[in-house]
Amino acid sequence: MKHNFYDVKTKSKVEAEVLEKVSYGQPGNERYAFRAKTADGRNLTAFVSKATWEKANI
């Protein structure tokens, strides 16, 4: 699955393959995110809605 991420180093949006989906925070106060890597190995994180996170098949 591909998703759009913001690359801080290049200050531009990039499309990358989602490697995993993660959640941060305590139960009841969670944030949902997709993780990916750039072509040169840097990490990318994009926070998404719970509905998008649950719909993703990863």
CHARMM internal coordinates of N, CA and C (Angstrom, degrees):
IC EDIT
DIST 1 N 1 CA 1.4429
DIST 1 CA 1 C 1.5257
ANGL 1 N 1 CA 1 C 108.52
DIST 1 C 2 N 1.3081
ANGL 1 CA 1 C 2 N 117.00
DIHE 1 N 1 CA 1 C 2 N 134.58
DIST 2 N 2 CA 1.4679
ANGL 1 C 2 N 2 CA 121.86
DIHE 1 CA 1 C 2 N 2 CA 177.61
DIST 2 CA 2 C 1.5208
ANGL 2 N 2 CA 2 C 109.59
DIHE 1 C 2 N 2 CA 2 C -102.02
DIST 2 C 3 N 1.3407
ANGL 2 CA 2 C 3 N 115.38
DIHE 2 N 2 CA 2 C 3 N 150.92
DIST 3 N 3 CA 1.4595
ANGL 2 C 3 N 3 CA 121.86
DIHE 2 CA 2 C 3 N 3 CA 178.63
DIST 3 CA 3 C 1.5247
ANGL 3 N 3 CA 3 C 108.19
DIHE 2 C 3 N 3 CA 3 C -148.45
DIST 3 C 4 N 1.3262
ANGL 3 CA 3 C 4 N 116.71
DIHE 3 N 3 CA 3 C 4 N 155.14
DIST 4 N 4 CA 1.4629
ANGL 3 C 4 N 4 CA 121.15
DIHE 3 CA 3 C 4 N 4 CA 177.67
DIST 4 CA 4 C 1.5242
ANGL 4 N 4 CA 4 C 110.21
DIHE 3 C 4 N 4 CA 4 C -86.59
DIST 4 C 5 N 1.3245
ANGL 4 CA 4 C 5 N 115.62
DIHE 4 N 4 CA 4 C 5 N 132.47
DIST 5 N 5 CA 1.4555
ANGL 4 C 5 N 5 CA 123.47
DIHE 4 CA 4 C 5 N 5 CA 178.97
DIST 5 CA 5 C 1.5196
ANGL 5 N 5 CA 5 C 108.42
DIHE 4 C 5 N 5 CA 5 C -124.72
DIST 5 C 6 N 1.3301
ANGL 5 CA 5 C 6 N 116.42
DIHE 5 N 5 CA 5 C 6 N 157.45
DIST 6 N 6 CA 1.4615
ANGL 5 C 6 N 6 CA 121.01
DIHE 5 CA 5 C 6 N 6 CA 173.99
DIST 6 CA 6 C 1.5211
ANGL 6 N 6 CA 6 C 107.58
DIHE 5 C 6 N 6 CA 6 C -101.20
DIST 6 C 7 N 1.3268
ANGL 6 CA 6 C 7 N 116.81
DIHE 6 N 6 CA 6 C 7 N 120.10
DIST 7 N 7 CA 1.4642
ANGL 6 C 7 N 7 CA 122.66
DIHE 6 CA 6 C 7 N 7 CA 178.89
DIST 7 CA 7 C 1.5304
ANGL 7 N 7 CA 7 C 108.04
DIHE 6 C 7 N 7 CA 7 C -89.94
DIST 7 C 8 N 1.3139
ANGL 7 CA 7 C 8 N 116.91
DIHE 7 N 7 CA 7 C 8 N 110.19
DIST 8 N 8 CA 1.4699
ANGL 7 C 8 N 8 CA 122.27
DIHE 7 CA 7 C 8 N 8 CA -175.33
DIST 8 CA 8 C 1.5271
ANGL 8 N 8 CA 8 C 111.10
DIHE 7 C 8 N 8 CA 8 C -65.79
DIST 8 C 9 N 1.3199
ANGL 8 CA 8 C 9 N 117.71
DIHE 8 N 8 CA 8 C 9 N -38.49
DIST 9 N 9 CA 1.4563
ANGL 8 C 9 N 9 CA 120.41
DIHE 8 CA 8 C 9 N 9 CA -177.18
DIST 9 CA 9 C 1.5275
ANGL 9 N 9 CA 9 C 111.66
DIHE 8 C 9 N 9 CA 9 C -65.13
DIST 9 C 10 N 1.3252
ANGL 9 CA 9 C 10 N 117.31
DIHE 9 N 9 CA 9 C 10 N -44.85
DIST 10 N 10 CA 1.4613
ANGL 9 C 10 N 10 CA 120.55
DIHE 9 CA 9 C 10 N 10 CA -179.02
DIST 10 CA 10 C 1.5275
ANGL 10 N 10 CA 10 C 112.73
DIHE 9 C 10 N 10 CA 10 C -91.15
DIST 10 C 11 N 1.3204
ANGL 10 CA 10 C 11 N 116.47
DIHE 10 N 10 CA 10 C 11 N -6.91
DIST 11 N 11 CA 1.4703
ANGL 10 C 11 N 11 CA 123.24
DIHE 10 CA 10 C 11 N 11 CA -179.68
DIST 11 CA 11 C 1.5248
ANGL 11 N 11 CA 11 C 111.56
DIHE 10 C 11 N 11 CA 11 C 54.55
DIST 11 C 12 N 1.3187
ANGL 11 CA 11 C 12 N 115.52
DIHE 11 N 11 CA 11 C 12 N 47.94
DIST 12 N 12 CA 1.4586
ANGL 11 C 12 N 12 CA 120.74
DIHE 11 CA 11 C 12 N 12 CA 179.20
DIST 12 CA 12 C 1.5282
ANGL 12 N 12 CA 12 C 109.70
DIHE 11 C 12 N 12 CA 12 C -149.27
DIST 12 C 13 N 1.3333
ANGL 12 CA 12 C 13 N 115.01
DIHE 12 N 12 CA 12 C 13 N 162.97
DIST 13 N 13 CA 1.4499
ANGL 12 C 13 N 13 CA 120.33
DIHE 12 CA 12 C 13 N 13 CA 175.88
DIST 13 CA 13 C 1.5179
ANGL 13 N 13 CA 13 C 108.87
DIHE 12 C 13 N 13 CA 13 C -86.04
DIST 13 C 14 N 1.3204
ANGL 13 CA 13 C 14 N 115.52
DIHE 13 N 13 CA 13 C 14 N 139.50
DIST 14 N 14 CA 1.4608
ANGL 13 C 14 N 14 CA 121.67
DIHE 13 CA 13 C 14 N 14 CA 177.86
DIST 14 CA 14 C 1.5246
ANGL 14 N 14 CA 14 C 108.61
DIHE 13 C 14 N 14 CA 14 C -132.36
DIST 14 C 15 N 1.3187
ANGL 14 CA 14 C 15 N 115.71
DIHE 14 N 14 CA 14 C 15 N 152.72
DIST 15 N 15 CA 1.4541
ANGL 14 C 15 N 15 CA 120.54
DIHE 14 CA 14 C 15 N 15 CA 175.02
DIST 15 CA 15 C 1.5190
ANGL 15 N 15 CA 15 C 107.45
DIHE 14 C 15 N 15 CA 15 C -104.21
DIST 15 C 16 N 1.3280
ANGL 15 CA 15 C 16 N 115.90
DIHE 15 N 15 CA 15 C 16 N 128.58
DIST 16 N 16 CA 1.4628
ANGL 15 C 16 N 16 CA 120.03
DIHE 15 CA 15 C 16 N 16 CA -177.16
DIST 16 CA 16 C 1.5167
ANGL 16 N 16 CA 16 C 109.82
DIHE 15 C 16 N 16 CA 16 C -139.38
DIST 16 C 17 N 1.3148
ANGL 16 CA 16 C 17 N 115.62
DIHE 16 N 16 CA 16 C 17 N 159.47
DIST 17 N 17 CA 1.4571
ANGL 16 C 17 N 17 CA 122.28
DIHE 16 CA 16 C 17 N 17 CA 178.08
DIST 17 CA 17 C 1.5343
ANGL 17 N 17 CA 17 C 109.31
DIHE 16 C 17 N 17 CA 17 C -76.36
DIST 17 C 18 N 1.3209
ANGL 17 CA 17 C 18 N 116.58
DIHE 17 N 17 CA 17 C 18 N 127.56
DIST 18 N 18 CA 1.4649
ANGL 17 C 18 N 18 CA 121.78
DIHE 17 CA 17 C 18 N 18 CA 179.87
DIST 18 CA 18 C 1.5216
ANGL 18 N 18 CA 18 C 108.43
DIHE 17 C 18 N 18 CA 18 C -72.81
DIST 18 C 19 N 1.3457
ANGL 18 CA 18 C 19 N 116.25
DIHE 18 N 18 CA 18 C 19 N 127.09
DIST 19 N 19 CA 1.4579
ANGL 18 C 19 N 19 CA 121.50
DIHE 18 CA 18 C 19 N 19 CA -179.29
DIST 19 CA 19 C 1.5212
ANGL 19 N 19 CA 19 C 112.21
DIHE 18 C 19 N 19 CA 19 C -93.60
DIST 19 C 20 N 1.3336
ANGL 19 CA 19 C 20 N 116.25
DIHE 19 N 19 CA 19 C 20 N -35.59
DIST 20 N 20 CA 1.4589
ANGL 19 C 20 N 20 CA 119.98
DIHE 19 CA 19 C 20 N 20 CA 179.97
DIST 20 CA 20 C 1.5143
ANGL 20 N 20 CA 20 C 109.74
DIHE 19 C 20 N 20 CA 20 C -157.10
DIST 20 C 21 N 1.3314
ANGL 20 CA 20 C 21 N 115.03
DIHE 20 N 20 CA 20 C 21 N 161.21
DIST 21 N 21 CA 1.4537
ANGL 20 C 21 N 21 CA 119.97
DIHE 20 CA 20 C 21 N 21 CA 173.03
DIST 21 CA 21 C 1.5262
ANGL 21 N 21 CA 21 C 107.26
DIHE 20 C 21 N 21 CA 21 C -117.59
DIST 21 C 22 N 1.3219
ANGL 21 CA 21 C 22 N 115.61
DIHE 21 N 21 CA 21 C 22 N 135.97
DIST 22 N 22 CA 1.4586
ANGL 21 C 22 N 22 CA 121.54
DIHE 21 CA 21 C 22 N 22 CA -175.16
DIST 22 CA 22 C 1.5155
ANGL 22 N 22 CA 22 C 109.81
DIHE 21 C 22 N 22 CA 22 C -132.33
DIST 22 C 23 N 1.3377
ANGL 22 CA 22 C 23 N 115.12
DIHE 22 N 22 CA 22 C 23 N 159.38
DIST 23 N 23 CA 1.4592
ANGL 22 C 23 N 23 CA 120.23
DIHE 22 CA 22 C 23 N 23 CA 173.58
DIST 23 CA 23 C 1.5182
ANGL 23 N 23 CA 23 C 108.00
DIHE 22 C 23 N 23 CA 23 C -127.38
DIST 23 C 24 N 1.3230
ANGL 23 CA 23 C 24 N 115.51
DIHE 23 N 23 CA 23 C 24 N 144.06
DIST 24 N 24 CA 1.4563
ANGL 23 C 24 N 24 CA 122.99
DIHE 23 CA 23 C 24 N 24 CA -178.43
DIST 24 CA 24 C 1.5208
ANGL 24 N 24 CA 24 C 109.22
DIHE 23 C 24 N 24 CA 24 C -120.73
DIST 24 C 25 N 1.3198
ANGL 24 CA 24 C 25 N 117.49
DIHE 24 N 24 CA 24 C 25 N 148.03
DIST 25 N 25 CA 1.4544
ANGL 24 C 25 N 25 CA 121.88
DIHE 24 CA 24 C 25 N 25 CA 173.58
DIST 25 CA 25 C 1.5158
ANGL 25 N 25 CA 25 C 113.36
DIHE 24 C 25 N 25 CA 25 C 103.55
DIST 25 C 26 N 1.3154
ANGL 25 CA 25 C 26 N 113.71
DIHE 25 N 25 CA 25 C 26 N 178.52
DIST 26 N 26 CA 1.4537
ANGL 25 C 26 N 26 CA 122.27
DIHE 25 CA 25 C 26 N 26 CA -179.25
DIST 26 CA 26 C 1.5277
ANGL 26 N 26 CA 26 C 110.07
DIHE 25 C 26 N 26 CA 26 C -82.89
DIST 26 C 27 N 1.3265
ANGL 26 CA 26 C 27 N 117.65
DIHE 26 N 26 CA 26 C 27 N 154.96
DIST 27 N 27 CA 1.4747
ANGL 26 C 27 N 27 CA 119.80
DIHE 26 CA 26 C 27 N 27 CA 175.72
DIST 27 CA 27 C 1.5318
ANGL 27 N 27 CA 27 C 110.42
DIHE 26 C 27 N 27 CA 27 C -56.24
DIST 27 C 28 N 1.3026
ANGL 27 CA 27 C 28 N 115.60
DIHE 27 N 27 CA 27 C 28 N 132.98
DIST 28 N 28 CA 1.4601
ANGL 27 C 28 N 28 CA 121.10
DIHE 27 CA 27 C 28 N 28 CA -177.30
DIST 28 CA 28 C 1.5109
ANGL 28 N 28 CA 28 C 112.61
DIHE 27 C 28 N 28 CA 28 C 92.63
DIST 28 C 29 N 1.3352
ANGL 28 CA 28 C 29 N 117.40
DIHE 28 N 28 CA 28 C 29 N -15.86
DIST 29 N 29 CA 1.4652
ANGL 28 C 29 N 29 CA 122.00
DIHE 28 CA 28 C 29 N 29 CA 179.50
DIST 29 CA 29 C 1.5363
ANGL 29 N 29 CA 29 C 108.24
DIHE 28 C 29 N 29 CA 29 C -138.64
DIST 29 C 30 N 1.3347
ANGL 29 CA 29 C 30 N 115.34
DIHE 29 N 29 CA 29 C 30 N 54.22
DIST 30 N 30 CA 1.4572
ANGL 29 C 30 N 30 CA 120.22
DIHE 29 CA 29 C 30 N 30 CA -174.01
DIST 30 CA 30 C 1.5252
ANGL 30 N 30 CA 30 C 111.55
DIHE 29 C 30 N 30 CA 30 C -99.07
DIST 30 C 31 N 1.3330
ANGL 30 CA 30 C 31 N 114.45
DIHE 30 N 30 CA 30 C 31 N 153.61
DIST 31 N 31 CA 1.4596
ANGL 30 C 31 N 31 CA 122.72
DIHE 30 CA 30 C 31 N 31 CA 171.63
DIST 31 CA 31 C 1.5158
ANGL 31 N 31 CA 31 C 106.69
DIHE 30 C 31 N 31 CA 31 C -121.67
DIST 31 C 32 N 1.3199
ANGL 31 CA 31 C 32 N 115.92
DIHE 31 N 31 CA 31 C 32 N 144.27
DIST 32 N 32 CA 1.4580
ANGL 31 C 32 N 32 CA 121.62
DIHE 31 CA 31 C 32 N 32 CA -174.83
DIST 32 CA 32 C 1.5175
ANGL 32 N 32 CA 32 C 109.34
DIHE 31 C 32 N 32 CA 32 C -115.15
DIST 32 C 33 N 1.3417
ANGL 32 CA 32 C 33 N 115.82
DIHE 32 N 32 CA 32 C 33 N 141.25
DIST 33 N 33 CA 1.4608
ANGL 32 C 33 N 33 CA 119.41
DIHE 32 CA 32 C 33 N 33 CA -174.98
DIST 33 CA 33 C 1.5170
ANGL 33 N 33 CA 33 C 111.39
DIHE 32 C 33 N 33 CA 33 C -147.76
DIST 33 C 34 N 1.3418
ANGL 33 CA 33 C 34 N 114.44
DIHE 33 N 33 CA 33 C 34 N 157.03
DIST 34 N 34 CA 1.4564
ANGL 33 C 34 N 34 CA 122.95
DIHE 33 CA 33 C 34 N 34 CA 170.29
DIST 34 CA 34 C 1.5139
ANGL 34 N 34 CA 34 C 107.73
DIHE 33 C 34 N 34 CA 34 C -107.28
DIST 34 C 35 N 1.3353
ANGL 34 CA 34 C 35 N 116.83
DIHE 34 N 34 CA 34 C 35 N 143.83
DIST 35 N 35 CA 1.4637
ANGL 34 C 35 N 35 CA 122.18
DIHE 34 CA 34 C 35 N 35 CA 177.48
DIST 35 CA 35 C 1.5185
ANGL 35 N 35 CA 35 C 108.86
DIHE 34 C 35 N 35 CA 35 C -117.05
DIST 35 C 36 N 1.3428
ANGL 35 CA 35 C 36 N 115.77
DIHE 35 N 35 CA 35 C 36 N 144.70
DIST 36 N 36 CA 1.4642
ANGL 35 C 36 N 36 CA 121.99
DIHE 35 CA 35 C 36 N 36 CA 178.60
DIST 36 CA 36 C 1.5208
ANGL 36 N 36 CA 36 C 108.70
DIHE 35 C 36 N 36 CA 36 C -152.55
DIST 36 C 37 N 1.3338
ANGL 36 CA 36 C 37 N 116.30
DIHE 36 N 36 CA 36 C 37 N 177.72
DIST 37 N 37 CA 1.4619
ANGL 36 C 37 N 37 CA 122.48
DIHE 36 CA 36 C 37 N 37 CA 176.52
DIST 37 CA 37 C 1.5182
ANGL 37 N 37 CA 37 C 108.98
DIHE 36 C 37 N 37 CA 37 C -131.42
DIST 37 C 38 N 1.3449
ANGL 37 CA 37 C 38 N 115.30
DIHE 37 N 37 CA 37 C 38 N 147.24
DIST 38 N 38 CA 1.4590
ANGL 37 C 38 N 38 CA 120.48
DIHE 37 CA 37 C 38 N 38 CA 174.92
DIST 38 CA 38 C 1.5252
ANGL 38 N 38 CA 38 C 108.91
DIHE 37 C 38 N 38 CA 38 C -78.33
DIST 38 C 39 N 1.3121
ANGL 38 CA 38 C 39 N 116.62
DIHE 38 N 38 CA 38 C 39 N 174.49
DIST 39 N 39 CA 1.4636
ANGL 38 C 39 N 39 CA 121.11
DIHE 38 CA 38 C 39 N 39 CA 179.62
DIST 39 CA 39 C 1.5203
ANGL 39 N 39 CA 39 C 111.72
DIHE 38 C 39 N 39 CA 39 C -62.55
DIST 39 C 40 N 1.3540
ANGL 39 CA 39 C 40 N 117.02
DIHE 39 N 39 CA 39 C 40 N -30.42
DIST 40 N 40 CA 1.4666
ANGL 39 C 40 N 40 CA 119.45
DIHE 39 CA 39 C 40 N 40 CA -179.96
DIST 40 CA 40 C 1.5287
ANGL 40 N 40 CA 40 C 112.76
DIHE 39 C 40 N 40 CA 40 C -95.71
DIST 40 C 41 N 1.3443
ANGL 40 CA 40 C 41 N 118.07
DIHE 40 N 40 CA 40 C 41 N 12.76
DIST 41 N 41 CA 1.4566
ANGL 40 C 41 N 41 CA 121.71
DIHE 40 CA 40 C 41 N 41 CA 170.69
DIST 41 CA 41 C 1.5201
ANGL 41 N 41 CA 41 C 117.57
DIHE 40 C 41 N 41 CA 41 C 93.91
DIST 41 C 42 N 1.3314
ANGL 41 CA 41 C 42 N 118.44
DIHE 41 N 41 CA 41 C 42 N 4.13
DIST 42 N 42 CA 1.4631
ANGL 41 C 42 N 42 CA 119.50
DIHE 41 CA 41 C 42 N 42 CA 178.22
DIST 42 CA 42 C 1.5251
ANGL 42 N 42 CA 42 C 110.41
DIHE 41 C 42 N 42 CA 42 C -79.75
DIST 42 C 43 N 1.3343
ANGL 42 CA 42 C 43 N 116.46
DIHE 42 N 42 CA 42 C 43 N 148.53
DIST 43 N 43 CA 1.4574
ANGL 42 C 43 N 43 CA 121.83
DIHE 42 CA 42 C 43 N 43 CA -178.58
DIST 43 CA 43 C 1.5242
ANGL 43 N 43 CA 43 C 111.47
DIHE 42 C 43 N 43 CA 43 C -80.59
DIST 43 C 44 N 1.3312
ANGL 43 CA 43 C 44 N 114.93
DIHE 43 N 43 CA 43 C 44 N 144.83
DIST 44 N 44 CA 1.4543
ANGL 43 C 44 N 44 CA 122.38
DIHE 43 CA 43 C 44 N 44 CA 175.43
DIST 44 CA 44 C 1.5188
ANGL 44 N 44 CA 44 C 108.52
DIHE 43 C 44 N 44 CA 44 C -127.61
DIST 44 C 45 N 1.3278
ANGL 44 CA 44 C 45 N 116.83
DIHE 44 N 44 CA 44 C 45 N 141.87
DIST 45 N 45 CA 1.4542
ANGL 44 C 45 N 45 CA 122.50
DIHE 44 CA 44 C 45 N 45 CA 176.90
DIST 45 CA 45 C 1.5144
ANGL 45 N 45 CA 45 C 108.83
DIHE 44 C 45 N 45 CA 45 C -134.16
DIST 45 C 46 N 1.3259
ANGL 45 CA 45 C 46 N 116.52
DIHE 45 N 45 CA 45 C 46 N 134.79
DIST 46 N 46 CA 1.4605
ANGL 45 C 46 N 46 CA 121.49
DIHE 45 CA 45 C 46 N 46 CA 176.33
DIST 46 CA 46 C 1.5264
ANGL 46 N 46 CA 46 C 107.65
DIHE 45 C 46 N 46 CA 46 C -130.87
DIST 46 C 47 N 1.3286
ANGL 46 CA 46 C 47 N 116.78
DIHE 46 N 46 CA 46 C 47 N 122.00
DIST 47 N 47 CA 1.4501
ANGL 46 C 47 N 47 CA 121.22
DIHE 46 CA 46 C 47 N 47 CA 177.46
DIST 47 CA 47 C 1.5263
ANGL 47 N 47 CA 47 C 108.78
DIHE 46 C 47 N 47 CA 47 C -81.56
DIST 47 C 48 N 1.3321
ANGL 47 CA 47 C 48 N 115.88
DIHE 47 N 47 CA 47 C 48 N 135.19
DIST 48 N 48 CA 1.4579
ANGL 47 C 48 N 48 CA 122.02
DIHE 47 CA 47 C 48 N 48 CA -175.97
DIST 48 CA 48 C 1.5273
ANGL 48 N 48 CA 48 C 109.98
DIHE 47 C 48 N 48 CA 48 C -131.78
DIST 48 C 49 N 1.3179
ANGL 48 CA 48 C 49 N 116.01
DIHE 48 N 48 CA 48 C 49 N 169.79
DIST 49 N 49 CA 1.4621
ANGL 48 C 49 N 49 CA 120.53
DIHE 48 CA 48 C 49 N 49 CA 178.14
DIST 49 CA 49 C 1.5280
ANGL 49 N 49 CA 49 C 109.89
DIHE 48 C 49 N 49 CA 49 C -72.81
DIST 49 C 50 N 1.3094
ANGL 49 CA 49 C 50 N 114.96
DIHE 49 N 49 CA 49 C 50 N 161.20
DIST 50 N 50 CA 1.4590
ANGL 49 C 50 N 50 CA 120.23
DIHE 49 CA 49 C 50 N 50 CA 179.55
DIST 50 CA 50 C 1.5252
ANGL 50 N 50 CA 50 C 110.46
DIHE 49 C 50 N 50 CA 50 C -62.89
DIST 50 C 51 N 1.3303
ANGL 50 CA 50 C 51 N 117.62
DIHE 50 N 50 CA 50 C 51 N -38.69
DIST 51 N 51 CA 1.4619
ANGL 50 C 51 N 51 CA 121.64
DIHE 50 CA 50 C 51 N 51 CA -179.58
DIST 51 CA 51 C 1.5270
ANGL 51 N 51 CA 51 C 110.70
DIHE 50 C 51 N 51 CA 51 C -63.27
DIST 51 C 52 N 1.3243
ANGL 51 CA 51 C 52 N 117.98
DIHE 51 N 51 CA 51 C 52 N -43.82
DIST 52 N 52 CA 1.4634
ANGL 51 C 52 N 52 CA 122.20
DIHE 51 CA 51 C 52 N 52 CA 178.08
DIST 52 CA 52 C 1.5166
ANGL 52 N 52 CA 52 C 110.25
DIHE 51 C 52 N 52 CA 52 C -64.86
DIST 52 C 53 N 1.3271
ANGL 52 CA 52 C 53 N 116.52
DIHE 52 N 52 CA 52 C 53 N -41.47
DIST 53 N 53 CA 1.4643
ANGL 52 C 53 N 53 CA 122.36
DIHE 52 CA 52 C 53 N 53 CA -178.95
DIST 53 CA 53 C 1.5207
ANGL 53 N 53 CA 53 C 110.90
DIHE 52 C 53 N 53 CA 53 C -63.27
DIST 53 C 54 N 1.3449
ANGL 53 CA 53 C 54 N 116.81
DIHE 53 N 53 CA 53 C 54 N -43.70
DIST 54 N 54 CA 1.4626
ANGL 53 C 54 N 54 CA 120.83
DIHE 53 CA 53 C 54 N 54 CA -179.22
DIST 54 CA 54 C 1.5242
ANGL 54 N 54 CA 54 C 112.03
DIHE 53 C 54 N 54 CA 54 C -70.70
DIST 54 C 55 N 1.3343
ANGL 54 CA 54 C 55 N 117.80
DIHE 54 N 54 CA 54 C 55 N -31.87
DIST 55 N 55 CA 1.4576
ANGL 54 C 55 N 55 CA 122.77
DIHE 54 CA 54 C 55 N 55 CA -177.91
DIST 55 CA 55 C 1.5310
ANGL 55 N 55 CA 55 C 111.80
DIHE 54 C 55 N 55 CA 55 C -73.38
DIST 55 C 56 N 1.3308
ANGL 55 CA 55 C 56 N 118.15
DIHE 55 N 55 CA 55 C 56 N -25.16
DIST 56 N 56 CA 1.4610
ANGL 55 C 56 N 56 CA 122.09
DIHE 55 CA 55 C 56 N 56 CA -176.29
DIST 56 CA 56 C 1.5174
ANGL 56 N 56 CA 56 C 111.15
DIHE 55 C 56 N 56 CA 56 C -68.56
DIST 56 C 57 N 1.3267
ANGL 56 CA 56 C 57 N 115.61
DIHE 56 N 56 CA 56 C 57 N 133.12
DIST 57 N 57 CA 1.4712
ANGL 56 C 57 N 57 CA 121.81
DIHE 56 CA 56 C 57 N 57 CA 177.01
DIST 57 CA 57 C 1.5232
ANGL 57 N 57 CA 57 C 108.67
DIHE 56 C 57 N 57 CA 57 C -102.68
DIST 57 C 58 N 1.3216
ANGL 57 CA 57 C 58 N 115.40
DIHE 57 N 57 CA 57 C 58 N 93.95
DIST 58 N 58 CA 1.4576
ANGL 57 C 58 N 58 CA 120.92
DIHE 57 CA 57 C 58 N 58 CA -178.12
DIST 58 CA 58 C 1.5051
ANGL 58 N 58 CA 58 C 108.96
DIHE 57 C 58 N 58 CA 58 C -125.87
END
COOR INIT
IC SEED 1 N 1 CA 1 C
IC BUILD
